[in-house]
Amino acid sequence: MDVILDRKIQMVDVQGQYQKIKKEVDKSISEVIDSAQFINGPKVKSFQSSLEKYLKVAHVIPCGNGTDALQIALMAAGLKAGDEVIVPSFTYVATAEVIALLNLKPVMVDVYEDSYNINVDLIKPFITEKTKAIVPVHLFGQSADMEVIMAFAKSHKLFVIEDNAQAIGADYTFESGKKQKVGTIGHIGCTSFYPSKNLGCYGDGGALFTNDDELAQRIRMIANHGQKKKYHHSVIGVNSRLDSIQAAVLEIKLKRLDKYAQARRTVADHYDKALASIEHLEIPVRNPFSSHVFHQYTLKVKNFHRNGLQEFLKSHGIPSMIYYPIPLYKQEAFSEFYSGKEHVVAEKLCEEVLSLPIHTEMDVEMMNFITDKITTYFK
């Protein structure tokens, strides 16, 4: 018998999540408004301290958004115009956008077919005397292979900036058994607090992480118009701040971040069990060196069924998303960086990936409805 559902399904249910913490959030926001300390107020400092403790990192520097975080990190790295930065070819545009914006050259490398993260084995041929940094992206909620990346970076004297916009809270396990929060392993980690992220605010927000005291000081200066002391501008900077209202929301949600991650894993487990045996589907891999916080649950839909399945789901009120439909190097904005050589895996992923709804408010009835419809499509 078909599963029937009388509720709207959303890719992310920010409103439903808010209702469960509404009293606490409203009170904290009211405190900010009553204090009139909207910029760099006590709520920002408190959230910063809480996130440092959670990540076990020496410095968290909040900023305006995740893209700003990446730009500030590159500026803090001291790169010069024309320097080359290694990035995966299958990721969101912001990763490469900030590189080009700073007159640096994004050098795109193909990704692993199973994890969608940068293929470390393919990086070496792209290294030149101009290569100065690598930006691994922890895509969809699990870490790139940071132990290998850091060893490679050390041997080639590369600066490492982790794009952790989709994997905050994930743990990386080294061969020694040591665990470390993703985003705190490279020289600088960056994240976004966009509302749909696993740790999302109610507007824009971002942050940078580092264990390097000198880097932290430079990042703070750059994010604040290049000044350490008011009206004394030591370097060229930007204006990028996390406002106090967003910090108030984030501190409340940070307390629940691990619980939220577990809720997402529960959804992923349900999808895995229900969909693993369907011939035309390939469920997401879970690498042994990384926990997975499932910012997205991304299937590969084989044999040209992806678009048909998406339309079928839409007809039954089930949203889905294609992250991402075009490899970075084929975007018009990056045409000058396209060598003409296609990245086989990225091209294939752009034709096959499909992300299903996954969020903290999903219940079994909702999950069953989605998997029932997918199963029906392939019968």
C-alpha positions as CSV (number, residue, x, y, z in Angstrom):
1,M,0.0,0.0,0.0
2,D,1.3,3.5,-0.9
3,V,2.5,5.7,1.9
4,I,0.3,8.8,2.2
5,L,1.6,12.1,3.6
6,D,-0.5,15.2,4.4
7,R,2.4,17.6,5.2
8,K,4.7,19.6,3.0
9,I,8.2,18.3,2.5
10,Q,11.1,20.8,2.4
11,M,14.7,20.3,1.6
12,V,15.5,22.1,4.9
13,D,13.0,23.0,7.6
14,V,14.4,26.1,9.2
15,Q,11.0,27.2,10.5
16,G,10.3,23.8,12.1
17,Q,13.7,23.8,13.9
18,Y,13.1,27.4,15.1
19,Q,9.7,26.5,16.7
20,K,11.5,24.1,19.0
21,I,13.9,26.7,20.3
22,K,11.7,29.7,19.8
23,K,11.5,30.9,23.4
24,E,15.2,30.7,23.9
25,V,16.0,32.4,20.6
26,D,13.5,35.1,21.1
27,K,14.8,35.9,24.5
28,S,18.4,36.1,23.4
29,I,17.5,38.3,20.4
30,S,15.5,40.6,22.7
31,E,18.5,40.9,25.0
32,V,20.6,42.1,22.0
33,I,18.0,44.7,21.0
34,D,17.6,45.9,24.6
35,S,21.4,46.3,25.0
36,A,21.7,48.1,21.6
37,Q,25.1,46.4,21.2
38,F,24.5,45.2,17.7
39,I,28.1,44.9,16.5
40,N,30.9,43.0,18.3
41,G,28.7,42.9,21.5
42,P,28.9,40.4,24.3
43,K,26.9,37.8,22.3
44,V,29.5,37.7,19.6
45,K,32.3,37.3,22.1
46,S,30.4,34.6,23.9
47,F,29.6,32.6,20.8
48,Q,33.3,32.9,19.6
49,S,34.5,31.5,22.9
50,S,31.9,28.7,22.8
51,L,32.8,27.7,19.3
52,E,36.5,27.7,20.2
53,K,35.8,25.3,23.0
54,Y,33.6,23.1,20.8
55,L,36.2,22.9,18.0
56,K,39.1,22.8,20.4
57,V,40.8,25.4,18.3
58,A,42.8,28.4,19.6
59,H,41.1,31.1,17.6
60,V,37.7,31.6,16.0
61,I,37.3,34.9,14.1
62,P,33.6,35.5,13.2
63,C,32.9,37.4,9.9
64,G,30.1,38.4,7.6
65,N,29.6,35.2,5.6
66,G,31.4,32.1,4.4
67,T,32.6,33.7,1.1
68,D,34.2,36.5,3.1
69,A,35.8,33.9,5.3
70,L,37.5,32.3,2.2
71,Q,38.6,35.7,0.9
72,I,40.0,36.8,4.2
73,A,41.9,33.5,4.6
74,L,43.5,34.0,1.2
75,M,44.4,37.6,2.0
76,A,45.9,36.4,5.3
77,A,48.0,33.8,3.5
78,G,49.9,36.6,1.8
79,L,49.5,35.3,-1.7
80,K,50.4,37.6,-4.7
81,A,48.7,38.2,-8.0
82,G,49.3,35.3,-10.3
83,D,49.9,32.7,-7.6
84,E,48.0,29.5,-8.2
85,V,45.6,27.8,-5.8
86,I,44.5,24.2,-6.1
87,V,40.7,23.6,-5.7
88,P,38.3,20.8,-6.6
89,S,36.4,21.1,-9.8
90,F,33.2,19.8,-8.3
91,T,32.1,22.3,-5.6
92,Y,30.2,25.6,-5.1
93,V,31.4,28.6,-7.0
94,A,32.5,30.6,-3.9
95,T,35.5,28.3,-3.4
96,A,37.1,29.5,-6.7
97,E,35.3,32.8,-6.9
98,V,37.4,34.4,-4.2
99,I,40.6,33.1,-5.7
100,A,39.9,34.8,-9.0
101,L,38.6,37.9,-7.3
102,L,42.1,38.4,-5.7
103,N,43.8,38.0,-9.1
104,L,45.0,34.6,-8.1
105,K,44.6,31.6,-10.4
106,P,42.2,28.7,-9.5
107,V,43.7,25.4,-10.6
108,M,41.0,22.8,-10.7
109,V,41.5,19.2,-9.9
110,D,39.1,16.3,-10.4
111,V,37.4,14.6,-7.4
112,Y,36.9,11.1,-6.1
113,E,33.9,9.3,-7.6
114,D,32.7,8.0,-4.3
115,S,33.2,10.8,-1.8
116,Y,33.0,13.8,-4.2
117,N,36.0,15.3,-2.5
118,I,39.3,16.4,-4.1
119,N,41.3,13.5,-5.5
120,V,44.6,13.8,-3.7
121,D,46.3,11.4,-6.1
122,L,45.7,13.8,-9.0
123,I,47.1,17.0,-7.5
124,K,50.8,16.5,-8.1
125,P,50.7,17.0,-11.9
126,F,49.1,20.5,-11.4
127,I,51.9,21.7,-9.1
128,T,54.1,24.5,-10.6
129,E,56.5,27.0,-9.1
130,K,53.5,29.4,-8.8
131,T,51.4,27.0,-6.7
132,K,51.1,28.4,-3.2
133,A,47.9,27.0,-1.6
134,I,45.3,24.3,-1.7
135,V,41.7,24.7,-0.7
136,P,40.2,21.3,0.1
137,V,36.4,21.3,0.3
138,H,34.6,19.0,2.8
139,L,31.7,18.4,0.5
140,F,28.2,17.5,1.6
141,G,29.3,16.8,5.2
142,Q,32.4,14.7,5.4
143,S,36.1,15.5,5.3
144,A,38.5,15.4,2.5
145,D,41.5,13.2,3.3
146,M,43.3,15.8,5.4
147,E,46.2,13.7,6.7
148,V,47.3,13.0,3.2
149,I,46.6,16.6,2.1
150,M,48.6,18.1,4.9
151,A,51.6,15.8,4.2
152,F,51.5,16.7,0.5
153,A,51.2,20.4,1.4
154,K,54.2,20.2,3.8
155,S,56.4,18.5,1.2
156,H,55.5,21.2,-1.4
157,K,55.3,24.1,1.0
158,L,51.7,24.8,0.3
159,F,49.3,26.8,2.5
160,V,46.1,24.9,3.4
161,I,42.7,26.6,3.7
162,E,39.8,24.2,4.6
163,D,36.5,25.1,3.1
164,N,34.3,23.7,5.9
165,A,31.0,25.4,5.0
166,Q,29.3,22.0,4.7
167,A,30.9,19.9,7.4
168,I,31.1,21.8,10.7
169,G,31.0,19.3,13.6
170,A,32.5,16.4,11.6
171,D,35.5,14.6,13.1
172,Y,38.6,13.5,11.1
173,T,40.4,10.4,12.4
174,F,44.2,10.2,11.8
175,E,46.0,6.9,11.2
176,S,47.2,7.2,14.8
177,G,43.7,7.2,16.1
178,K,43.7,10.9,17.0
179,K,40.5,12.7,16.2
180,Q,40.3,16.4,15.3
181,K,37.4,18.6,14.3
182,V,37.3,19.2,10.5
183,G,38.2,22.8,9.8
184,T,40.9,22.9,12.4
185,I,43.6,20.8,10.7
186,G,44.8,23.2,7.9
187,H,46.5,26.5,8.5
188,I,43.0,28.2,8.3
189,G,39.5,26.8,8.3
190,C,36.5,28.6,7.0
191,T,32.8,28.1,7.5
192,S,29.4,29.6,6.6
193,F,26.5,30.1,8.9
194,Y,24.0,30.5,6.1
195,P,20.5,29.6,7.4
196,S,20.4,26.2,5.6
197,K,23.8,25.1,7.0
198,N,24.1,22.5,9.8
199,L,24.9,25.4,12.1
200,G,22.9,28.2,10.5
201,C,21.9,31.7,11.7
202,Y,18.9,33.8,10.7
203,G,20.8,35.8,8.1
204,D,24.3,35.8,6.9
205,G,27.4,34.8,8.9
206,G,30.7,33.1,8.8
207,A,33.9,32.4,10.7
208,L,37.6,31.5,10.3
209,F,39.5,29.1,12.6
210,T,43.2,28.8,13.2
211,N,45.7,27.6,15.9
212,D,48.3,30.1,14.7
213,D,48.4,33.2,16.9
214,E,50.1,35.4,14.3
215,L,47.6,34.3,11.6
216,A,44.7,35.0,13.9
217,Q,45.9,38.5,14.5
218,R,46.3,39.1,10.8
219,I,42.8,37.7,10.1
220,R,41.3,39.9,12.7
221,M,43.0,42.9,11.2
222,I,41.9,42.1,7.7
223,A,38.3,41.5,8.7
224,N,38.3,44.9,10.4
225,H,39.6,47.3,7.7
226,G,43.2,46.2,8.3
227,Q,43.4,47.8,11.7
228,K,44.6,46.5,15.0
229,K,44.2,49.8,16.7
230,K,41.3,52.1,15.7
231,Y,42.2,54.4,12.8
232,H,45.6,52.8,12.5
233,H,45.5,50.7,9.3
234,S,48.4,48.3,8.9
235,V,47.2,46.3,6.0
236,I,44.5,46.5,3.3
237,G,41.4,44.9,4.8
238,V,37.7,44.5,4.4
239,N,34.7,45.1,6.5
240,S,33.3,41.7,7.5
241,R,31.6,41.2,10.9
242,L,29.1,38.8,12.4
243,D,26.4,40.9,14.0
244,S,25.3,40.3,17.6
245,I,21.8,39.0,16.7
246,Q,23.2,36.3,14.5
247,A,25.7,35.3,17.3
248,A,22.8,35.1,19.8
249,V,21.1,32.6,17.5
250,L,24.2,30.6,16.7
251,E,25.2,30.1,20.4
252,I,21.8,28.5,21.1
253,K,22.1,26.2,18.1
254,L,25.7,25.3,18.8
255,K,24.6,23.6,22.0
256,R,22.5,21.3,19.8
257,L,24.9,20.9,16.9
258,D,25.8,17.3,17.7
259,K,22.2,16.4,18.3
260,Y,21.3,18.0,15.0
261,A,24.1,15.9,13.3
262,Q,22.7,12.7,14.8
263,A,19.2,13.6,13.5
264,R,20.7,14.0,10.0
265,R,22.5,10.7,10.3
266,T,19.3,9.0,11.3
267,V,17.7,10.2,8.1
268,A,20.7,9.1,6.1
269,D,20.6,5.6,7.7
270,H,17.0,5.3,6.7
271,Y,17.7,6.3,3.1
272,D,20.6,3.9,3.0
273,K,18.6,1.0,4.1
274,A,15.7,1.7,1.8
275,L,17.6,2.6,-1.3
276,A,20.8,0.5,-1.3
277,S,19.4,-2.4,-3.2
278,I,17.9,-0.3,-6.1
279,E,20.0,-1.1,-9.2
280,H,20.2,2.4,-10.6
281,L,21.1,4.2,-7.4
282,E,24.4,4.6,-5.5
283,I,24.1,5.7,-1.9
284,P,26.7,8.1,-0.4
285,V,29.9,6.6,0.8
286,R,31.0,7.1,4.4
287,N,34.8,7.3,4.6
288,P,36.4,5.5,7.6
289,F,38.6,8.5,8.4
290,S,35.7,11.0,8.7
291,S,32.4,11.1,10.5
292,H,29.6,12.4,8.2
293,V,27.2,15.2,9.3
294,F,25.1,15.0,6.1
295,H,24.7,18.6,5.1
296,Q,23.3,16.9,2.0
297,Y,22.3,13.4,1.3
298,T,23.5,13.0,-2.3
299,L,22.7,10.0,-4.4
300,K,24.2,9.1,-7.8
301,V,21.4,8.1,-10.2
302,K,22.7,6.0,-12.9
303,N,21.8,5.2,-16.5
304,F,20.2,8.6,-17.3
305,H,17.4,8.2,-14.8
306,R,18.4,11.3,-12.7
307,N,16.2,13.9,-14.4
308,G,13.2,11.6,-14.8
309,L,13.4,10.7,-11.1
310,Q,13.6,14.3,-10.1
311,E,10.5,15.2,-12.1
312,F,8.7,12.2,-10.7
313,L,9.5,13.3,-7.1
314,K,8.4,16.8,-7.9
315,S,5.1,15.6,-9.2
316,H,4.5,14.0,-5.7
317,G,5.6,17.1,-3.8
318,I,9.1,15.9,-3.0
319,P,11.8,18.5,-3.5
320,S,15.3,17.6,-4.6
321,M,18.4,19.5,-5.7
322,I,21.3,19.0,-8.1
323,Y,24.5,20.1,-6.4
324,Y,26.1,20.8,-8.9
325,P,24.9,20.8,-12.6
326,I,28.1,22.3,-14.2
327,P,31.8,21.7,-13.3
328,L,33.5,24.9,-12.1
329,Y,35.8,25.1,-15.1
330,K,32.8,25.1,-17.5
331,Q,31.2,28.1,-15.8
332,E,31.4,31.1,-18.1
333,A,33.0,33.2,-15.3
334,F,36.0,30.8,-15.2
335,S,36.4,30.3,-19.0
336,E,39.8,31.8,-18.9
337,F,41.0,29.1,-16.6
338,Y,39.6,26.2,-18.7
339,S,42.4,24.2,-20.4
340,G,40.0,22.3,-22.6
341,K,40.6,19.1,-20.7
342,E,37.5,17.6,-19.1
343,H,37.5,16.1,-15.6
344,V,35.9,12.8,-16.1
345,V,34.5,12.3,-12.6
346,A,33.2,15.8,-12.2
347,E,31.5,15.6,-15.6
348,K,29.9,12.3,-14.6
349,L,28.8,13.6,-11.2
350,C,27.1,16.6,-12.8
351,E,25.0,14.3,-14.8
352,E,24.2,11.9,-11.9
353,V,24.0,13.6,-8.5
354,L,20.7,14.2,-6.8
355,S,20.3,15.4,-3.2
356,L,17.2,14.4,-1.2
357,P,15.6,16.3,1.6
358,I,17.5,16.0,4.8
359,H,17.1,18.0,8.0
360,T,16.6,17.8,11.7
361,E,12.8,17.8,11.7
362,M,12.2,14.8,9.4
363,D,10.2,11.9,10.9
364,V,9.8,8.3,9.9
365,E,6.5,8.9,8.1
366,M,8.2,11.6,5.9
367,M,11.2,9.4,5.2
368,N,9.0,6.4,4.3
369,F,7.0,8.6,1.9
370,I,10.1,9.7,0.1
371,T,11.7,6.3,-0.2
372,D,8.4,4.7,-1.2
373,K,8.1,7.1,-4.1
374,I,11.7,6.5,-5.2
375,T,11.1,2.7,-5.0
376,T,7.9,3.1,-7.0
377,Y,9.7,5.0,-9.8
378,F,12.2,2.2,-10.3
379,K,9.6,-0.7,-10.3
